Amino acid sequence: MKVGQQCVGCGQCAAYCPYEAITVFVRAIMDEKCIGCGTCIKYCPVCAISGDE
């Protein structure tokens, strides 16, 4: 998964990640637990996450 510059750091993606693979500081950061399921894409209010790596 790739997080774009438009990420506002709201944390919605992290809240809904079933693998707890997202940490939010200024922007969302995916860690090695990410399996690319795409749940975070669905919950991002600014469409900042894509399936591209």
ABEGO torsion letter per residue (X at the ends): XBBBAABAGAGAAAAABAAGABBBBABBBBBAABAGAGAAAAABAAGABBABX
